Amino acid sequence: MKKITTLLAGLCLVASTATAQLADGATAPNFTLTDLNGTSWDLYTVLGQGKSVVIDVSATWCGPCWAYHNTHALENFYSHYGPTGTVSPNRAMVFFVEGDAATTVAQLNGTGTTQGNWVAGTPYPIFNPVNPQCNTFNTNYAIAFFPTIYLICPDKKVNVLTQPTEAQIVTKMNANCASGFNLDATTATCLSTMACSASFSPVVAVKNAGQTSLSSCTITYKVDNGTASVYNWTGSLASNQTVNTTLPAITVSTAGSHTLTVTTSAPNGSTDQNTGNDSKTYPFMANIAAAPSPPASETFASTTFPVAGWVLNNPDNDVTWKRSTSAGGFGISNSCMVYDANNYQSTGEIDEITIAPVNLGSISGAVSAKLEFDVAYAPFDATNFEKLEVFISADCGLTWTSVYNKSGATLGTAPANSATLFVPTASQWRKENINLTSYIGQQKVFCKFKATNGWGNDIYIDNINISFTVGIPTTIIDNTLNIYPNPVKENLFIDFEMDELKPVAINIYNTLGELTSTKALQNSSTGHQQLKIETADLAKGLYILEIKTNESSISRKFIIE
């Protein structure tokens, strides 16, 4: 069983040989079970009525199961979306399945070896199958631990849930499951997470959540609490299909964080039969001011996360990117950014974080630019591992170009680790270098980190830097510059070639752009130059070395440890 060390606190293991749970998108096997009241329920029959079904597989002796049961998330979901729901009646059903065949009805009612009375206050059906029926169910649904919770859409497709809140169930249902209503229009998502000018044209995915083909609907949208705009959408959408729609421009008055509220109504010119999913609010970042020129760096020393100007995209409202104080790049600090993959209990979930843009269009004489970051990762094993991608956009996120894609052992900076939660040591980091030269001339260049979960180990990112090099100097030959060792403890050595006799300034800046050290060099000869810079008086951290003449300069980054 994978993740024994991390699951014991929040899950109850079934057996050491149990297999992983069903995957997102798998087809749910049918079952027919009889509840404690003697009523027989057939899964496919319920799904055929256009209902989504949440299945909670637990055990009466399981403490984490009891703790989740007492959040009342499923009870609340059932009261809002079940047969007599107060929000959207008859849209969903909830089933509780006792996963231990040895459990008695008395234990379900709170007598004997049990965590409590599971029946009292539970409005939805409870099943207590015995073997071989229980064993067949557990095998078909790959029950490896309790509680295991699935959302099954009317099309029989599985959605894996991780002890979800009611809001998380509704978000997943609205995104992936067609409702049992004939006329039900909604927006599946908003593709506009950024605005780069005061005139902002949102892009939203219109979804037909009903059973009848959708040919028209009204879309009302507004920024924050501003004046609403109206767009009349027309097209042809089959049930559970989506289409990306660019809305007419609206005005964003100030830079920073904002919200976009989108409301759908009047599907096919009639009344929407499910108003519970009509209105949604999406956060977005307005980058309407001019972007700063590099160098730009982030070391995650501040406790604020996401960093100001960054955009976090967490579609399933589950665990995602966060700031960590358990490690730092090459052991220089104890803070970084981490993708919390270890706490995901499903696979295939995607989480993105977009950093604030930089201006590569106002750098006089720039001939190259690059993105650097430190990464640390150990795959869980050959089956469970993550993928990290980096994308660049120069059109405010409308299109993205992949510039980095690594997963599993290729992404790894340490051997596979399935015994404990992976926390990198100083030697278990790698510096990545991505060429951004093709984006020189662009006024706003965005960088996005995208992680795809494989229920493996956490991904650590630190020391994100975007820098540039100006035109090849006539006095210093750029491709000969070499600094070492890097990281450095006491003395930094610098090698380069010169083809003219010119005064040279050696400047060292910290990540705030402050000059921390300078040295003048009066050359007595051309050709090879070697210098030693004492760094013992400088604090640990990231620095930028600049070699400058009157005509040009060259920069390199180094770390003091």
N, C-alpha and C positions, 0 to 999 in steps of 0.2 A: 504494500500500500504506500503510495507516495505521500510525502509531507507529513509523516507521523509527528515530527517534532512541532510543527506549527498548527496542526489540526486538532490536537488533543484539547487545546483550550477552548475551541469554538465548535467542534464537531465530535461525534461519537463514531468510532471506526466499527465497520461491520466485521471485517476479517482481513488478515494480513495478505490474503491472496485475491482480494476483490479487485475488479477492473475499474478503469476510470468511468465516470458517468457518461451518459449520452451526450453527443456533441450538438452544439447549436446547428439548427437546420436539418437534423436527422428526422426521419419519419417516426412518430410515436407509435409503438405497438398498441393494438387494441386490447382491451380487457373488459370483462364483465364481473362486477363484484357486488355483493349484497351488504348494505349498511346495517348498523345496529338496530334500525327500526324495521328491518326485513324488506326494504325496498331494493330492487335490483337496478343497477346502473351500468349502461354500456357506453364506453367512452366515445366510440365513433358515432353513436346515435346523438349524444349531446353535441359533439362537434358539428354534426350534420344540421343542427338547428341554428348554426351560425354563431355559436357561443365559443368563447375561449375558456380553457380549463386550467386552473392552477392546482397542481398536485403536491401535497406536502407528505413526504415519506419520513416518518419519525418512529421513535420507540419510547415506550412509557418510562423506561429507566434512564433515558438520555437527558442529562442536565441541560446541555445547550439547546436541545429540542424544546424542553420545557420553558427555558428562558425566551426562546423565540416565540413560542406559542403565546406567552404572556405579554408580548408586545402588542398583541391584538391586530397586527397588520393584516392577516388574512380575514379575521372577523370583520374588520372595517371595510376591506375590499369587497367582501361578500355582501355587506349591508348596502354598499353603494352601487355595485354592479351585478349583484346576483338576481334571482327571480323577482324579488320585490325591491330592487335597488332604488335608492333615493336620488342617484345621479344619472345612471343609465341602466334602467331595469332590463333584466334578461340578456345582458350582454355577456355574462361570464358565469362560471360555476367553480366552486372550490371543493376538492376532495381531500380528506385526511386518510392516509393509508398507514396502518400499523405495520412496520416492517419486520417485526420479530414474531415468528410463528408461535412462539411459546407464550405470548402475552394472552392474558385472560380478559374477559369483559369486565370482571371485577377490578382488575388493575387499571383499565381505562377509566373506570368510575372512581378511582382514587383509593382502592383498598389493596393492601398487600405491598409488594415491591414495586413502587411506582413513584414518580416525581410529584404526582398530584391528580386531581380530577380533570381528565381531559374532555369529558363529555359536558360538564356544566358550562353553560354559556356559549357553547360551540353551535352555531346555527346551521353549519353545512354538514353533509354526510360524512360519517366516520366508518371506515372499513377495518375489520379485524380478520383478515384471511389466515387460514391455517395451511400447513403443508399438505399436498404439494403446491397448492395455489399460491401461497406466499412466496415460496422459492421460485416459482415460475415468474411471478411479477418482479421480484428483485433481480432475477437474471435478465429479463427482457428490458428492464429499465436501468440496468448497470448500477445498482445501488451499492456504493462503496462505503458510504458513511451516512450518518443521520445528523441533522436533517438534510435530505436532498429535496430540492424544490424545483419543479419544472413548470413553465407556462406552455401550454399546448394551444396553438392557433387553430381556427376552424379548418385550415388546409392541412392539419395533422403535423405541422412542423414544430419541432422542439425549440424552446428558448430556455437556457439554463439560468437560474436565478440563485443569488447568494444571500440567503436570509434577508430578503428584500423588505423595504418599507412599502407601504401601500403606494406611495408616489412612484417608487421605482417599478412596481408591477404595472401601474397605469402607463408610465412612460414606455415600457417595453411593449405592452399590448397595443398602444396607439401607434407605435412605430412599425410593428411587425404583423399585427393581426387585423384582418378585416372584421368589421363588426357584424352583428346579426341584423342590421338595419338595411333597408333598401336604399335610402337616400342619406348619405353620411359623408360630408366633405370635411377635410382637415388639411393642415400642413404637416408633413412628415418631419421636416427639418428646415433650418435656414442656412443657406450656403454662404451668406455674407457675414463673416465674423469680423470684418474690418471695413472701415471707410477711409479713403485717402484724400477726400476733398469734401467741402461743405455740401456739395450736391451728391447725394448718395442714392444709388439705385439698388435696392435689396433684391437678392435672388432667393426664392423660396421653392421648396418642393411641394407642389400641390398633390394631395393624396386622395384617392377615392376609397374611403374606408367602408363604403356600403356595398350592397350586392348588385345594385342596378348601375349600368354604365353611366358615367358622369360626362355630361356635355357642356355644362356651364356652372359657375358659382360666382359669388361676389366676395372679393377679398378686401377687407378694411385693414389698414396698417398705420402705425404711428411710432415716432421716436419718443421714448420716455412718456411724459404726459402731454405731449404736443397735440396739434391739430391732426385729426385722422384724414387719411387719403383713401380713395376708393378705386379699385380696379376690377373690371368685369372680365373674368377669365372665361374663355371658350375653348373647346377642344374635344377630345375623345379619350376617356380613361376607363379601362376595364376595372373590375373589382380588385382592390388591393394594389393597384398600380399607381405610380407617381410620375410627375413631369416637372422639370425645373422651369420656373417662370421668373423672368426679370420684371420687376414692378417699376412703374414710373418713378422718377427721381423725387426725393424729398430732401429737406435741408437738415444738416447737422450743425448746430451753432457753435459748439465748443469741443475741444479735444478731450480725450479720455474715455472712460467707460460709460456706455449707454445701454439702453434696452430697446429692442424692436418688438412691438406687440402686433401679432397678425391674427386676424379673426376671419373665418370663412362662414358664409351663410348662403341661403337660397340655392341649394343644389338643384340643378335643372329647373330653376325658377320656382321651386316648391319649398316646403318647410323641411329643414334639417331635422331628422328623427333622432339625432343624438347630439344634443348641444353641449354635452360634457367635454368634448374634445375640439370644440370650435375655436377657442382662443388660446394662443400660446405666446409666451414672452421669451425672447432670445437675447442674451447679452452680446454686445459687440464692442469693438474698440475703434474710436475715431482718431486716426493719425492724420489730422488735417494740417498740422503744422509741418514745417520743413524738417526732414529727418537730419540728425547730426551726422557729420562726417566721421569716419573711423580715424584712429583706432577706437574700438568699442569692446568692452570686456565685462564679464560677469563672473564673480567668484562666490556668490550666494552667502556673503558675509552678513547681509541684512536678513532679519527675520521675516521680512515681508515676502510673501509668495502667494500667487505669481508675482514676479517682479513688475514694477510699474511699467505699463505699456505693453506687457505680454498678454497673450490670449490663450487661455486653456480650453480645450475642447474635450469634454468628458461625456460622450453621448449616452452612456448607460447610467450616469450618476452614481457610479461605483468608485472603487479605489482608482487612483490615477497618479499623475505626476505630483510630487510634493518636495518640500525642502527637507533634507536629512542633516542631522548633526552627528551621525555615527561614522562618517568618513569624509575625506577630502582628497582632491587630486594629488597623487604621489605622496600622501601623508603630510602635505604642507599645511593643511588646515583640517578642521573637523566638520566642515559643512560643504554640501553639494546639492545637486538636484537628483532625485531618484524616482524611477518608475516602479511602483509598488506591485510588481507582478506576483510576488510570492503570496499575497493575500487574495488574489483572484482565484476563484474556484471554477471558473469556466475558461474556455479558450477562444481565441479569435477576436476578442474585444480590442478596439483601437482607441488610443488616447493620444492627442496631439497637443503640442505647446508651441506657439509662434512667438518669437522674440521681437522686440521693437525694431523697426526698420533702421537701416543706415543709408546714408547718401554717398553713392559711389560716382556721382555725376559732377561733383564740384572739386575734384582733386586735380590740381594742375600737375601735369606731367606724369600721372600715375600710369605704370605699365603692367602692374600685376596686383591682384588682391586675393586674399584667402580667408577662409574660416577655419579656426582650430578649436578643438575641444578635447578634454581628457575623458576617457571612458573606462569603466571597470565592469566586468560581467563574467559570471560563471554559469554555463547551462546547468539545469538540474540533472538531466541525463540525455540520452540520445533521442528521446521521444518528447520530452517536455522542455521547450526552450523558447526564447523570445526573438523577435526581429526588431531591429532599429533602423529607421530610414531618416534621411535628411532631405528636405525639399527646399527649393529656392523659387521665389516669385518676384517678378518686377512689375506686375500689373495689379497690385493690391489683392492678391489671393484669388483672382479669377482663374488663373492657370498656375500649376506648380510643376517644376522640373526636378526629377529625382537626381541627386548628386552623390548619394551614399546609401548603401543597402547591405547590411550584414545581419546574420542570424546564427544561432547555435554556436558551434565551436569556432566559426569564423569571427563572430562578434566577440567571443570569449577572450578574456585576458588572464584567466585562471582555469585550472582543470574543473571538470564537471563536479558539482557539489550537491549531493542529495541527502547529506547527513544533518547539516545545520543551515540556518539562515545565512546566506553569503553576505559578508561584509568585507570589502577589499582591504588588504594591507597596503602599505606604501609601494610595494613592488608589484602589485597586481593592477596597475593602471597602464594605459596606452594613450599616446597623443595621436589624434587624427588630424589630417590636413586636407582641406577641400579647396580646390582652385575656384576662385570667383572672378577671375580676370575677364571672362566674357560679359560680366555685368557692369564693368566700368562704363560710366556714362549714364547709368540709371539713377534717378533721383531718390527712389524708395525701394530698397532691396530687403525683402523679408526672408527669414530663415525659419523653417518649421521642423521640429523633431517629432517623429511619428513612431510610436511603439505599438507592436502587436503582441498581445499576451498569449503565452503558451502554457500558463500555469507552471512556470519554472522559477527562476530567481530574479531578484531585483536588478535593474540596470542603473548604474550610477554615472552621472554626467557632471563635469566641473570645468572651470576655467574656459568658458566660451569666449573666444576672441575673434574679432574681425579686424584685419589690418591690410595695409597696402604698401607697395613699393613704388617710389617715383622713378622717373626716367633713368636709364643707365647712365651713371655719371661719366664725365670725361676724365675725372681724376681718380675715382675709386671704381674698380671693376667689380660689379655687383656679384656675379656668380662665383667669385673667389672668397667672399666673406664667410668666415667660419668662426663660431664661438663655442668654447668648450671649457670644462665639462658642463653639462646642462641636464639636470639641476646642478648647482654649484654650492659649495659650503664656504670657502674662504677666498680663493683666487680664481677669477675668470680670465681666460686667455682669448685673445682676439687675433685672427690671421686675416689679412687681405692684401690685395695687390693694388698699386697705384701707378698710373702712367703719366702723371704730372707732379711737379713739386708744388704743393699747395698746403696751406695751413688746414689742419683737421681738428674738429672738436668732437670729443667722445662724451656723449650725454647719456645719463641713465634717468628714466622716468618711472614713477610708480603707476599703478592702474588708475589713479585719479588725475594723471597728467602732470603731476608735480615733479619738478626737477630735483632729484635727490643726490646727484653726483655729476661732476663735469671734469674733463681733463683736456688740455690743449696739446696738440702735437705739431711741432714744426719739422717737416720732413727734410732730411738731408740727402735723400736719394729716392729714386723711383723703385718700382718692383715690389718685392715681398716685404710686408710689414707685420710685426708681431708685438702685441702689447699685453701687459698683465694689469688687471684691474682688481684691487683689493675690495672684497665685498663683506668682510667680517663685521663691519659696522652697520650693515643694512639689515633690516628686519626680514624675517622669512616672508616669502610671497612671490608674486609675479611682477616682473619688471620689463621695461622696453629699453633696449640699447639702441642709440642713434649715433651713427657716424656721419658727420656733416661737414661739408665744405661750403663755400659761398655759392656754388652753383647748384648743389643737390644734396640729398641725404639718403641713407639706407637704414632701415630699422630691422631689428630682430628681437624676439622675446626670449627671456630666460627666467628660470626659477631659482630662488635662493632657499635652501632647506637647512 
